Amino acid sequence: MLLNTLFLALRSIRRNLLRSFLTILGIVIGVSAVITMVTLGNGATQAIQTQISSLGTNLLMVRPGQRGFGGGGGHGVPQFTEADAEAIAAQIGGVAAVAPEGTASVTVVANGRNWATNVTGSTNEWFETGNWKLRSGRQFEDDELRAGAAVCIIGETVRREIYGGTRAAWASSCASSSSPAR
């Protein structure tokens, strides 16, 4: 009985060869499309998760002022002080790091070149909260932070635009400079 059914099916496929081919082609294209869409969806999900985790998985940013529904707010509001950051670190349990920051748009000038960039002023905890790693150089020393010393850590783009393409030019310029740029 099973053998007769199999022979009948094969005879039907041979008689309708074009219809059978188009049916198989439709099934293959459909399955391929589903596999492709699932793979792309998983890839997009992974990319978004990577971007979010690069911000810090347990990151809370506190800024002075209150924003209303109209999008305004914060103007004329007193800024946080270093004492406010220290109070947050001391009085709120479970806080791993507190990094106060101030930002400004500036033009960096060195070696006869200039480059417009953003500058962020903060403490060493800023690296921990932002999940940043230094490629070279060092973090700020405690006495530099207390004294407000003129030291900085520059990113790769500023290094390339100000000091050129080689690390040797950057290193020799930093060694001869009175205020270290790291």
Summary of the structure (lengths in Angstrom):
residues: 182
radius of gyration: 30.4
end to end distance: 83.5
largest distance: 95.8
contacts: 350
relative contact order: 0.07
helix: 50%
strand: 12%
